[in-house]
Structures are given as C-alpha cells and as structure tokens.
Amino acid sequence: MTSDTRFFENVDKMQSHLDSFIVDGSDQELFIASYLHGHFDVAVAETEKKLESQELVPDAALQSLHDILHLALDNAFANQELSDKDAVQVRELLNNLF
C-alpha cells in the first residue's frame, strides 16, 4: 500500500465519521460536524494539490492536512465565526478525527 493510498483511506474514514452525524447526531452534533466538514473539504483539496505538484511528500500528507485544518480553525475562531462553546466542540471533533 502506498502512502498516497493510506492518505486517501484515512481521508475517507474521516469523511465517513463526519457524515455519520447526518443520521446519528443531534442537531448540535450535525451543526458542529457540518462546520468542520467545510473546513475539512478545503484542507483536503489543498493537501491534494500539494501532493499533485510534489510540493509535499506522501508520508507527510496526513500531518499537512492536520496542520492546515488547525490553522484554518485558528483563523476562523479568531474572527469569532462560532461561539466559544461551539469552537470547543469543533476542536474536540477534530481531535477525534486524528
């Protein structure tokens, strides 16, 4: 199994976990998962672009995704996109993904 394959398998698992809140989550959990999902999709696209341009080695892809997501959320929370309570829940869900 290549590093690229492992990265995409991990992304698929994370995506499935976020999607599981559609069926099984409360309204609040769905809101939190949906918010994170938006940032997740952008971060995955950015990581894929770096992989395709060989700016990033495949073994570092998952860490790059993690770092991009944390930076995006730091910026969003600094702009007060969410309440403090919601921001904490988004961080907890992100930590569960990794």
Steps between C-alpha positions, in 0.01 A plus 500: 500500500643838401507808719256669262260210543528514880435874494184463292379206710540713812319790334214266405472376859497855633238600246284203598528595865388856425217370280380267777359800686243548224320185611611449858572846637298756686435837339800642686728213397386538140575873511849441642577221252372706207709799602813286528414319177520826306849572630595134454406500131706812432799358691479168313493685166803707602688188611413319175628798301829490691530126435431540128758777465746292703531788743419245770631147544223241546624397846438856623151537351300411810705732720459775241124450501502522879707820495289666229181423693638636826616822332165547325311448825734730691426773247126434502480504878712816517234658277235375744317291241367280781416535865769383742290193585462403134869561434593261781270234354651544153851459647390186687357349183815588306714333767282189473564485126876485550 
